[in-house]
């Protein structure tokens, strides 16, 4: 049981890091301007979806951390 929780914790951590990096790519140059000129509604919907995913993964990560801390002691 504890090994499964640790595996889930590690996988969640990796996916969370990827999600955070995906949320703020820090685009530079002319590509940044061309991407901003595309549909604002589509871009904002994608940003909202990634933001919700990041918050969900953060809550799961904190919950798994607390559960693993309680089980380990």
PDB file of N, CA, C and O in Angstrom:
ATOM      1  N   UNK A   1       0.825  -1.201   0.000  1.00  0.00           N
ATOM      2  CA  UNK A   1       0.000   0.000   0.000  1.00  0.00           C
ATOM      3  C   UNK A   1       0.862   1.256   0.000  1.00  0.00           C
ATOM      4  O   UNK A   1       0.634   2.180  -0.780  1.00  0.00           O
ATOM      5  N   UNK A   2       1.854   1.276   0.884  1.00  0.00           N
ATOM      6  CA  UNK A   2       2.694   2.466   0.986  1.00  0.00           C
ATOM      7  C   UNK A   2       3.547   2.638  -0.270  1.00  0.00           C
ATOM      8  O   UNK A   2       3.839   3.763  -0.677  1.00  0.00           O
ATOM      9  N   UNK A   3       3.948   1.519  -0.882  1.00  0.00           N
ATOM     10  CA  UNK A   3       4.734   1.615  -2.119  1.00  0.00           C
ATOM     11  C   UNK A   3       3.891   2.201  -3.250  1.00  0.00           C
ATOM     12  O   UNK A   3       4.393   2.986  -4.055  1.00  0.00           O
ATOM     13  N   UNK A   4       2.617   1.826  -3.315  1.00  0.00           N
ATOM     14  CA  UNK A   4       1.725   2.380  -4.324  1.00  0.00           C
ATOM     15  C   UNK A   4       1.537   3.881  -4.118  1.00  0.00           C
ATOM     16  O   UNK A   4       1.541   4.648  -5.081  1.00  0.00           O
ATOM     17  N   UNK A   5       1.371   4.301  -2.861  1.00  0.00           N
ATOM     18  CA  UNK A   5       1.213   5.727  -2.566  1.00  0.00           C
ATOM     19  C   UNK A   5       2.472   6.513  -2.915  1.00  0.00           C
ATOM     20  O   UNK A   5       2.386   7.627  -3.431  1.00  0.00           O
ATOM     21  N   UNK A   6       3.634   5.939  -2.636  1.00  0.00           N
ATOM     22  CA  UNK A   6       4.886   6.615  -2.994  1.00  0.00           C
ATOM     23  C   UNK A   6       5.034   6.737  -4.505  1.00  0.00           C
ATOM     24  O   UNK A   6       5.467   7.775  -5.004  1.00  0.00           O
ATOM     25  N   UNK A   7       4.679   5.691  -5.234  1.00  0.00           N
ATOM     26  CA  UNK A   7       4.740   5.739  -6.693  1.00  0.00           C
ATOM     27  C   UNK A   7       3.782   6.804  -7.231  1.00  0.00           C
ATOM     28  O   UNK A   7       4.140   7.567  -8.129  1.00  0.00           O
ATOM     29  N   UNK A   8       2.576   6.855  -6.687  1.00  0.00           N
ATOM     30  CA  UNK A   8       1.605   7.868  -7.098  1.00  0.00           C
ATOM     31  C   UNK A   8       2.120   9.267  -6.767  1.00  0.00           C
ATOM     32  O   UNK A   8       1.915  10.204  -7.539  1.00  0.00           O
ATOM     33  N   UNK A   9       2.785   9.409  -5.626  1.00  0.00           N
ATOM     34  CA  UNK A   9       3.341  10.697  -5.211  1.00  0.00           C
ATOM     35  C   UNK A   9       4.429  11.159  -6.174  1.00  0.00           C
ATOM     36  O   UNK A   9       4.450  12.319  -6.584  1.00  0.00           O
ATOM     37  N   UNK A  10       5.340  10.240  -6.537  1.00  0.00           N
ATOM     38  CA  UNK A  10       6.410  10.585  -7.481  1.00  0.00           C
ATOM     39  C   UNK A  10       5.860  10.944  -8.858  1.00  0.00           C
ATOM     40  O   UNK A  10       6.287  11.926  -9.466  1.00  0.00           O
ATOM     41  N   UNK A  11       4.915  10.151  -9.344  1.00  0.00           N
ATOM     42  CA  UNK A  11       4.328  10.445 -10.657  1.00  0.00           C
ATOM     43  C   UNK A  11       3.594  11.782 -10.649  1.00  0.00           C
ATOM     44  O   UNK A  11       3.700  12.562 -11.595  1.00  0.00           O
ATOM     45  N   UNK A  12       2.851  12.041  -9.581  1.00  0.00           N
ATOM     46  CA  UNK A  12       2.144  13.316  -9.452  1.00  0.00           C
ATOM     47  C   UNK A  12       3.129  14.477  -9.422  1.00  0.00           C
ATOM     48  O   UNK A  12       2.877  15.526 -10.016  1.00  0.00           O
ATOM     49  N   UNK A  13       4.234  14.294  -8.740  1.00  0.00           N
ATOM     50  CA  UNK A  13       5.245  15.345  -8.649  1.00  0.00           C
ATOM     51  C   UNK A  13       5.812  15.667 -10.034  1.00  0.00           C
ATOM     52  O   UNK A  13       5.962  16.840 -10.379  1.00  0.00           O
ATOM     53  N   UNK A  14       6.125  14.653 -10.823  1.00  0.00           N
ATOM     54  CA  UNK A  14       6.675  14.880 -12.157  1.00  0.00           C
ATOM     55  C   UNK A  14       5.662  15.558 -13.080  1.00  0.00           C
ATOM     56  O   UNK A  14       6.006  16.475 -13.826  1.00  0.00           O
ATOM     57  N   UNK A  15       4.419  15.102 -13.023  1.00  0.00           N
ATOM     58  CA  UNK A  15       3.374  15.699 -13.858  1.00  0.00           C
ATOM     59  C   UNK A  15       3.113  17.135 -13.426  1.00  0.00           C
ATOM     60  O   UNK A  15       2.868  17.997 -14.270  1.00  0.00           O
ATOM     61  N   UNK A  16       3.162  17.405 -12.128  1.00  0.00           N
ATOM     62  CA  UNK A  16       2.963  18.762 -11.613  1.00  0.00           C
ATOM     63  C   UNK A  16       4.073  19.697 -12.090  1.00  0.00           C
ATOM     64  O   UNK A  16       3.796  20.829 -12.487  1.00  0.00           O
ATOM     65  N   UNK A  17       5.308  19.244 -12.056  1.00  0.00           N
ATOM     66  CA  UNK A  17       6.425  20.061 -12.535  1.00  0.00           C
ATOM     67  C   UNK A  17       6.249  20.370 -14.014  1.00  0.00           C
ATOM     68  O   UNK A  17       6.449  21.505 -14.445  1.00  0.00           O
ATOM     69  N   UNK A  18       5.877  19.358 -14.789  1.00  0.00           N
ATOM     70  CA  UNK A  18       5.641  19.570 -16.223  1.00  0.00           C
ATOM     71  C   UNK A  18       4.504  20.564 -16.446  1.00  0.00           C
ATOM     72  O   UNK A  18       4.592  21.425 -17.322  1.00  0.00           O
ATOM     73  N   UNK A  19       3.451  20.448 -15.666  1.00  0.00           N
ATOM     74  CA  UNK A  19       2.299  21.336 -15.810  1.00  0.00           C
ATOM     75  C   UNK A  19       2.669  22.781 -15.481  1.00  0.00           C
ATOM     76  O   UNK A  19       2.215  23.704 -16.156  1.00  0.00           O
ATOM     77  N   UNK A  20       3.479  22.982 -14.461  1.00  0.00           N
ATOM     78  CA  UNK A  20       3.913  24.325 -14.090  1.00  0.00           C
ATOM     79  C   UNK A  20       4.788  24.920 -15.181  1.00  0.00           C
ATOM     80  O   UNK A  20       4.640  26.093 -15.524  1.00  0.00           O
ATOM     81  N   UNK A  21       5.691  24.130 -15.725  1.00  0.00           N
ATOM     82  CA  UNK A  21       6.546  24.626 -16.802  1.00  0.00           C
ATOM     83  C   UNK A  21       5.748  24.905 -18.067  1.00  0.00           C
ATOM     84  O   UNK A  21       6.068  25.833 -18.809  1.00  0.00           O
ATOM     85  N   UNK A  22       4.722  24.118 -18.316  1.00  0.00           N
ATOM     86  CA  UNK A  22       3.879  24.321 -19.488  1.00  0.00           C
ATOM     87  C   UNK A  22       3.053  25.597 -19.348  1.00  0.00           C
ATOM     88  O   UNK A  22       2.730  26.241 -20.346  1.00  0.00           O
ATOM     89  N   UNK A  23       2.716  25.957 -18.134  1.00  0.00           N
ATOM     90  CA  UNK A  23       1.876  27.122 -17.874  1.00  0.00           C
ATOM     91  C   UNK A  23       2.609  28.434 -18.169  1.00  0.00           C
ATOM     92  O   UNK A  23       1.979  29.389 -18.623  1.00  0.00           O
ATOM     93  N   UNK A  24       3.894  28.507 -17.927  1.00  0.00           N
ATOM     94  CA  UNK A  24       4.676  29.723 -18.129  1.00  0.00           C
ATOM     95  C   UNK A  24       5.913  29.425 -18.968  1.00  0.00           C
ATOM     96  O   UNK A  24       7.010  29.307 -18.422  1.00  0.00           O
ATOM     97  N   UNK A  25       5.760  29.302 -20.279  1.00  0.00           N
ATOM     98  CA  UNK A  25       6.918  28.945 -21.102  1.00  0.00           C
ATOM     99  C   UNK A  25       7.897  30.092 -21.354  1.00  0.00           C
ATOM    100  O   UNK A  25       9.016  29.846 -21.805  1.00  0.00           O
ATOM    101  N   UNK A  26       7.505  31.336 -21.076  1.00  0.00           N
ATOM    102  CA  UNK A  26       8.364  32.508 -21.270  1.00  0.00           C
ATOM    103  C   UNK A  26       8.830  32.614 -22.724  1.00  0.00           C
ATOM    104  O   UNK A  26      10.027  32.610 -23.009  1.00  0.00           O
ATOM    105  N   UNK A  27       7.858  32.708 -23.635  1.00  0.00           N
ATOM    106  CA  UNK A  27       8.170  32.850 -25.048  1.00  0.00           C
ATOM    107  C   UNK A  27       8.786  34.216 -25.313  1.00  0.00           C
ATOM    108  O   UNK A  27       8.400  35.208 -24.695  1.00  0.00           O
ATOM    109  N   UNK A  28       9.747  34.266 -26.234  1.00  0.00           N
ATOM    110  CA  UNK A  28      10.416  35.519 -26.561  1.00  0.00           C
ATOM    111  C   UNK A  28      10.418  35.699 -28.069  1.00  0.00           C
ATOM    112  O   UNK A  28      10.249  34.741 -28.823  1.00  0.00           O
ATOM    113  N   UNK A  29      10.608  36.915 -28.490  1.00  0.00           N
ATOM    114  CA  UNK A  29      10.775  37.202 -29.903  1.00  0.00           C
ATOM    115  C   UNK A  29       9.469  37.389 -30.636  1.00  0.00           C
ATOM    116  O   UNK A  29       8.426  37.632 -30.030  1.00  0.00           O
ATOM    117  N   UNK A  30       9.540  37.270 -31.972  1.00  0.00           N
ATOM    118  CA  UNK A  30       8.396  37.525 -32.834  1.00  0.00           C
ATOM    119  C   UNK A  30       7.313  36.460 -32.664  1.00  0.00           C
ATOM    120  O   UNK A  30       6.135  36.739 -32.887  1.00  0.00           O
ATOM    121  N   UNK A  31       7.693  35.260 -32.276  1.00  0.00           N
ATOM    122  CA  UNK A  31       6.693  34.201 -32.082  1.00  0.00           C
ATOM    123  C   UNK A  31       5.701  34.571 -30.995  1.00  0.00           C
ATOM    124  O   UNK A  31       4.529  34.204 -31.079  1.00  0.00           O
ATOM    125  N   UNK A  32       6.149  35.287 -29.983  1.00  0.00           N
ATOM    126  CA  UNK A  32       5.275  35.710 -28.901  1.00  0.00           C
ATOM    127  C   UNK A  32       4.178  36.623 -29.426  1.00  0.00           C
ATOM    128  O   UNK A  32       3.021  36.492 -29.027  1.00  0.00           O
ATOM    129  N   UNK A  33       4.524  37.541 -30.310  1.00  0.00           N
ATOM    130  CA  UNK A  33       3.532  38.464 -30.866  1.00  0.00           C
ATOM    131  C   UNK A  33       2.528  37.732 -31.743  1.00  0.00           C
ATOM    132  O   UNK A  33       1.331  38.009 -31.680  1.00  0.00           O
ATOM    133  N   UNK A  34       3.003  36.807 -32.555  1.00  0.00           N
ATOM    134  CA  UNK A  34       2.087  36.090 -33.453  1.00  0.00           C
ATOM    135  C   UNK A  34       1.137  35.198 -32.667  1.00  0.00           C
ATOM    136  O   UNK A  34      -0.018  35.037 -33.061  1.00  0.00           O
ATOM    137  N   UNK A  35       1.592  34.621 -31.574  1.00  0.00           N
ATOM    138  CA  UNK A  35       0.705  33.774 -30.778  1.00  0.00           C
ATOM    139  C   UNK A  35      -0.328  34.600 -30.031  1.00  0.00           C
ATOM    140  O   UNK A  35      -1.438  34.123 -29.795  1.00  0.00           O
ATOM    141  N   UNK A  36       0.006  35.813 -29.657  1.00  0.00           N
ATOM    142  CA  UNK A  36      -0.950  36.672 -28.958  1.00  0.00           C
ATOM    143  C   UNK A  36      -2.027  37.189 -29.896  1.00  0.00           C
ATOM    144  O   UNK A  36      -3.138  37.499 -29.465  1.00  0.00           O
ATOM    145  N   UNK A  37      -1.697  37.282 -31.189  1.00  0.00           N
ATOM    146  CA  UNK A  37      -2.672  37.783 -32.152  1.00  0.00           C
ATOM    147  C   UNK A  37      -3.705  36.739 -32.527  1.00  0.00           C
ATOM    148  O   UNK A  37      -4.765  37.085 -33.049  1.00  0.00           O
ATOM    149  N   UNK A  38      -3.422  35.465 -32.273  1.00  0.00           N
ATOM    150  CA  UNK A  38      -4.406  34.416 -32.547  1.00  0.00           C
ATOM    151  C   UNK A  38      -5.568  34.587 -31.579  1.00  0.00           C
ATOM    152  O   UNK A  38      -5.498  35.405 -30.662  1.00  0.00           O
ATOM    153  N   UNK A  39      -6.633  33.820 -31.779  1.00  0.00           N
ATOM    154  CA  UNK A  39      -7.849  33.991 -30.987  1.00  0.00           C
ATOM    155  C   UNK A  39      -7.618  34.052 -29.493  1.00  0.00           C
ATOM    156  O   UNK A  39      -7.069  33.124 -28.899  1.00  0.00           O
ATOM    157  N   UNK A  40      -8.040  35.150 -28.891  1.00  0.00           N
ATOM    158  CA  UNK A  40      -7.845  35.328 -27.461  1.00  0.00           C
ATOM    159  C   UNK A  40      -8.691  34.346 -26.650  1.00  0.00           C
ATOM    160  O   UNK A  40      -8.252  33.884 -25.597  1.00  0.00           O
ATOM    161  N   UNK A  41      -9.885  34.025 -27.118  1.00  0.00           N
ATOM    162  CA  UNK A  41     -10.753  33.132 -26.367  1.00  0.00           C
ATOM    163  C   UNK A  41     -10.182  31.721 -26.319  1.00  0.00           C
ATOM    164  O   UNK A  41     -10.282  31.045 -25.295  1.00  0.00           O
ATOM    165  N   UNK A  42      -9.590  31.275 -27.409  1.00  0.00           N
ATOM    166  CA  UNK A  42      -8.996  29.942 -27.439  1.00  0.00           C
ATOM    167  C   UNK A  42      -7.794  29.885 -26.508  1.00  0.00           C
ATOM    168  O   UNK A  42      -7.617  28.916 -25.770  1.00  0.00           O
ATOM    169  N   UNK A  43      -6.980  30.911 -26.544  1.00  0.00           N
ATOM    170  CA  UNK A  43      -5.800  30.952 -25.700  1.00  0.00           C
ATOM    171  C   UNK A  43      -6.185  31.016 -24.227  1.00  0.00           C
ATOM    172  O   UNK A  43      -5.581  30.333 -23.399  1.00  0.00           O
ATOM    173  N   UNK A  44      -7.170  31.817 -23.896  1.00  0.00           N
ATOM    174  CA  UNK A  44      -7.556  31.933 -22.497  1.00  0.00           C
ATOM    175  C   UNK A  44      -8.215  30.644 -21.996  1.00  0.00           C
ATOM    176  O   UNK A  44      -8.052  30.292 -20.827  1.00  0.00           O
ATOM    177  N   UNK A  45      -8.954  29.933 -22.856  1.00  0.00           N
ATOM    178  CA  UNK A  45      -9.543  28.662 -22.449  1.00  0.00           C
ATOM    179  C   UNK A  45      -8.459  27.627 -22.156  1.00  0.00           C
ATOM    180  O   UNK A  45      -8.555  26.867 -21.192  1.00  0.00           O
ATOM    181  N   UNK A  46      -7.432  27.609 -22.996  1.00  0.00           N
ATOM    182  CA  UNK A  46      -6.329  26.678 -22.754  1.00  0.00           C
ATOM    183  C   UNK A  46      -5.596  27.031 -21.473  1.00  0.00           C
ATOM    184  O   UNK A  46      -5.223  26.150 -20.699  1.00  0.00           O
ATOM    185  N   UNK A  47      -5.392  28.319 -21.252  1.00  0.00           N
ATOM    186  CA  UNK A  47      -4.723  28.745 -20.027  1.00  0.00           C
ATOM    187  C   UNK A  47      -5.540  28.389 -18.796  1.00  0.00           C
ATOM    188  O   UNK A  47      -4.982  27.975 -17.780  1.00  0.00           O
ATOM    189  N   UNK A  48      -6.855  28.544 -18.877  1.00  0.00           N
ATOM    190  CA  UNK A  48      -7.722  28.177 -17.755  1.00  0.00           C
ATOM    191  C   UNK A  48      -7.661  26.681 -17.489  1.00  0.00           C
ATOM    192  O   UNK A  48      -7.623  26.256 -16.334  1.00  0.00           O
ATOM    193  N   UNK A  49      -7.652  25.880 -18.547  1.00  0.00           N
ATOM    194  CA  UNK A  49      -7.604  24.429 -18.395  1.00  0.00           C
ATOM    195  C   UNK A  49      -6.285  23.996 -17.745  1.00  0.00           C
ATOM    196  O   UNK A  49      -6.283  23.148 -16.853  1.00  0.00           O
ATOM    197  N   UNK A  50      -5.174  24.569 -18.185  1.00  0.00           N
ATOM    198  CA  UNK A  50      -3.876  24.230 -17.609  1.00  0.00           C
ATOM    199  C   UNK A  50      -3.811  24.703 -16.159  1.00  0.00           C
ATOM    200  O   UNK A  50      -3.232  24.024 -15.311  1.00  0.00           O
ATOM    201  N   UNK A  51      -4.395  25.850 -15.872  1.00  0.00           N
ATOM    202  CA  UNK A  51      -4.411  26.358 -14.503  1.00  0.00           C
ATOM    203  C   UNK A  51      -5.217  25.443 -13.582  1.00  0.00           C
ATOM    204  O   UNK A  51      -4.786  25.145 -12.468  1.00  0.00           O
ATOM    205  N   UNK A  52      -6.384  25.000 -14.044  1.00  0.00           N
ATOM    206  CA  UNK A  52      -7.196  24.068 -13.243  1.00  0.00           C
ATOM    207  C   UNK A  52      -6.454  22.762 -13.012  1.00  0.00           C
ATOM    208  O   UNK A  52      -6.486  22.207 -11.914  1.00  0.00           O
ATOM    209  N   UNK A  53      -5.785  22.272 -14.054  1.00  0.00           N
ATOM    210  CA  UNK A  53      -5.025  21.030 -13.933  1.00  0.00           C
ATOM    211  C   UNK A  53      -3.894  21.194 -12.919  1.00  0.00           C
ATOM    212  O   UNK A  53      -3.641  20.295 -12.116  1.00  0.00           O
ATOM    213  N   UNK A  54      -3.218  22.333 -12.956  1.00  0.00           N
ATOM    214  CA  UNK A  54      -2.125  22.585 -12.025  1.00  0.00           C
ATOM    215  C   UNK A  54      -2.627  22.640 -10.585  1.00  0.00           C
ATOM    216  O   UNK A  54      -1.999  22.079  -9.688  1.00  0.00           O
ATOM    217  N   UNK A  55      -3.755  23.313 -10.359  1.00  0.00           N
ATOM    218  CA  UNK A  55      -4.305  23.376  -9.006  1.00  0.00           C
ATOM    219  C   UNK A  55      -4.740  21.995  -8.514  1.00  0.00           C
ATOM    220  O   UNK A  55      -4.509  21.649  -7.356  1.00  0.00           O
ATOM    221  N   UNK A  56      -5.361  21.214  -9.381  1.00  0.00           N
ATOM    222  CA  UNK A  56      -5.781  19.867  -8.998  1.00  0.00           C
ATOM    223  C   UNK A  56      -4.568  19.015  -8.623  1.00  0.00           C
ATOM    224  O   UNK A  56      -4.585  18.321  -7.606  1.00  0.00           O
ATOM    225  N   UNK A  57      -3.522  19.067  -9.440  1.00  0.00           N
ATOM    226  CA  UNK A  57      -2.316  18.291  -9.151  1.00  0.00           C
ATOM    227  C   UNK A  57      -1.640  18.760  -7.866  1.00  0.00           C
ATOM    228  O   UNK A  57      -1.075  17.952  -7.129  1.00  0.00           O
ATOM    229  N   UNK A  58      -1.697  20.059  -7.598  1.00  0.00           N
ATOM    230  CA  UNK A  58      -1.120  20.588  -6.357  1.00  0.00           C
ATOM    231  C   UNK A  58      -1.864  20.069  -5.137  1.00  0.00           C
ATOM    232  O   UNK A  58      -1.244  19.689  -4.144  1.00  0.00           O
ATOM    233  N   UNK A  59      -3.186  20.053  -5.208  1.00  0.00           N
ATOM    234  CA  UNK A  59      -3.998  19.551  -4.089  1.00  0.00           C
ATOM    235  C   UNK A  59      -3.743  18.064  -3.867  1.00  0.00           C
ATOM    236  O   UNK A  59      -3.623  17.619  -2.726  1.00  0.00           O
ATOM    237  N   UNK A  60      -3.660  17.297  -4.950  1.00  0.00           N
ATOM    238  CA  UNK A  60      -3.373  15.865  -4.831  1.00  0.00           C
ATOM    239  C   UNK A  60      -1.986  15.654  -4.241  1.00  0.00           C
ATOM    240  O   UNK A  60      -1.798  14.776  -3.399  1.00  0.00           O
ATOM    241  N   UNK A  61      -1.011  16.450  -4.675  1.00  0.00           N
ATOM    242  CA  UNK A  61       0.353  16.327  -4.166  1.00  0.00           C
ATOM    243  C   UNK A  61       0.411  16.594  -2.661  1.00  0.00           C
ATOM    244  O   UNK A  61       1.026  15.829  -1.918  1.00  0.00           O
ATOM    245  N   UNK A  62      -0.220  17.663  -2.215  1.00  0.00           N
ATOM    246  CA  UNK A  62      -0.217  17.997  -0.789  1.00  0.00           C
ATOM    247  C   UNK A  62      -0.945  16.917   0.016  1.00  0.00           C
ATOM    248  O   UNK A  62      -0.496  16.541   1.099  1.00  0.00           O
ATOM    249  N   UNK A  63      -2.059  16.422  -0.507  1.00  0.00           N
ATOM    250  CA  UNK A  63      -2.808  15.366   0.180  1.00  0.00           C
ATOM    251  C   UNK A  63      -1.982  14.094   0.305  1.00  0.00           C
ATOM    252  O   UNK A  63      -1.934  13.484   1.373  1.00  0.00           O
ATOM    253  N   UNK A  64      -1.334  13.696  -0.780  1.00  0.00           N
ATOM    254  CA  UNK A  64      -0.490  12.500  -0.728  1.00  0.00           C
ATOM    255  C   UNK A  64       0.693  12.699   0.222  1.00  0.00           C
ATOM    256  O   UNK A  64       1.104  11.759   0.901  1.00  0.00           O
ATOM    257  N   UNK A  65       1.236  13.900   0.274  1.00  0.00           N
ATOM    258  CA  UNK A  65       2.339  14.178   1.195  1.00  0.00           C
ATOM    259  C   UNK A  65       1.891  14.015   2.641  1.00  0.00           C
ATOM    260  O   UNK A  65       2.610  13.425   3.447  1.00  0.00           O
ATOM    261  N   UNK A  66       0.728  14.523   2.976  1.00  0.00           N
ATOM    262  CA  UNK A  66       0.201  14.401   4.334  1.00  0.00           C
ATOM    263  C   UNK A  66      -0.088  12.942   4.667  1.00  0.00           C
ATOM    264  O   UNK A  66       0.250  12.477   5.756  1.00  0.00           O
ATOM    265  N   UNK A  67      -0.705  12.221   3.745  1.00  0.00           N
ATOM    266  CA  UNK A  67      -1.026  10.812   3.986  1.00  0.00           C
ATOM    267  C   UNK A  67       0.243   9.990   4.174  1.00  0.00           C
ATOM    268  O   UNK A  67       0.306   9.153   5.074  1.00  0.00           O
ATOM    269  N   UNK A  68       1.247  10.214   3.344  1.00  0.00           N
ATOM    270  CA  UNK A  68       2.505   9.484   3.485  1.00  0.00           C
ATOM    271  C   UNK A  68       3.217   9.834   4.776  1.00  0.00           C
ATOM    272  O   UNK A  68       3.847   8.967   5.382  1.00  0.00           O
ATOM    273  N   UNK A  69       3.134  11.080   5.213  1.00  0.00           N
ATOM    274  CA  UNK A  69       3.754  11.477   6.485  1.00  0.00           C
ATOM    275  C   UNK A  69       3.062  10.792   7.658  1.00  0.00           C
ATOM    276  O   UNK A  69       3.723  10.364   8.604  1.00  0.00           O
ATOM    277  N   UNK A  70       1.726  10.686   7.602  1.00  0.00           N
ATOM    278  CA  UNK A  70       0.990  10.033   8.694  1.00  0.00           C
ATOM    279  C   UNK A  70       1.267   8.529   8.731  1.00  0.00           C
ATOM    280  O   UNK A  70       1.396   7.945   9.807  1.00  0.00           O
ATOM    281  N   UNK A  71       1.357   7.903   7.551  1.00  0.00           N
ATOM    282  CA  UNK A  71       1.584   6.460   7.497  1.00  0.00           C
ATOM    283  C   UNK A  71       2.998   6.115   7.942  1.00  0.00           C
ATOM    284  O   UNK A  71       3.204   5.092   8.595  1.00  0.00           O
ATOM    285  N   UNK A  72       3.977   6.949   7.600  1.00  0.00           N
ATOM    286  CA  UNK A  72       5.378   6.652   7.889  1.00  0.00           C
ATOM    287  C   UNK A  72       5.691   6.726   9.371  1.00  0.00           C
ATOM    288  O   UNK A  72       6.627   6.077   9.837  1.00  0.00           O
ATOM    289  N   UNK A  73       4.929   7.501  10.115  1.00  0.00           N
ATOM    290  CA  UNK A  73       5.253   7.632  11.553  1.00  0.00           C
ATOM    291  C   UNK A  73       4.537   6.625  12.394  1.00  0.00           C
ATOM    292  O   UNK A  73       4.704   6.608  13.613  1.00  0.00           O
TER     293      UNK A  73
END
